[in-house]
Amino acid sequence: MAEPNLSISPLKTSWFMASLVLCVGLATALHAQAIQAVPPTPIDIKKVELGGTPWNPQWDQIIEKALPAEMLSSRVPQGVRRFCPRFYEMGESDKRTFWAYFFQALAGAEAGLNPNTSIRHSEPQGAMLMRSEGLLQLAYADRKRYGCDFNWQVDRALKANDPAKTILQPKNNLECGVKILFNQTIVQHKPLLSRSAYWSTLQPDGPSFRVFAKQMTNPPEACGLSSKSRIAKSATTKSVQDNAKRAETPR
């Protein structure tokens, strides 16, 4: 019995190699598109100038991955145009970049971009409600309300600003923030800026909102914000610059 011919013709080999190169090229292009650099907020610029710890670009990726499809759709309230006029015309990648910037601005107004911020309130409340914690100043009660990944039973033995606390871990805190904003804008159909918003920074006309609005002055260029930002491109943090270069450099 003759042995089967297991050799591969040169034509098939060339076709296979061409297909492999094409797939790698497409994957690289999609990867570069997915990691668009997120502009720095004014407070991030200031922290770098003063030698502080800047916003971590990995936090942007956490936010972008956590975004549900509805927050990339026309279901987002019209108020988003105040900060990103072209939101509804942008592609999904640009929308993800905008939301990453939005939450960076929110974290700047709420906690000065410090993930270990823990503030005790003076009101007589239960132990789990006496503090606002982390980048977005959240509470342990949000675990039940929004399904956030916090564990009071584990954290209660740790110090208030211990970064090991589940509520202070950036991933848990930011993912919870996305769930809260999703609930407000998509589930409850409330405006992006509302007097009943979870965060006082998103309640219009208040002092906290003015702090947040100042942080929203340098959104991604795709947003087409008419007012010119006074933040120079050269002033962006080194981490953001490096991230942008990696995305632009072909591999």
Secondary structure, DSSP 8 states (H G I E B T S, - for coil): ---------HHHHHHHHHHHHHHHHHHHHHHHHHT------HHHHHHHHTT-----HHHHHHHHHH--GGGGSTTS-GGGGGT-TTGGGS-HHHHHHHHHHHHHHHHHHHHTT-TT-EEE-SS---GGGSEEETTTTB-TTHHHHH-----HHHHTTS-TT-TTSTTTSHHHHHHHHHHHHHIIIIIS---SS-TT-SSGGGSTTSHHHHHHHHHTTS--GGG--SS--S--GGGS-HHHHHHHHHHHS--
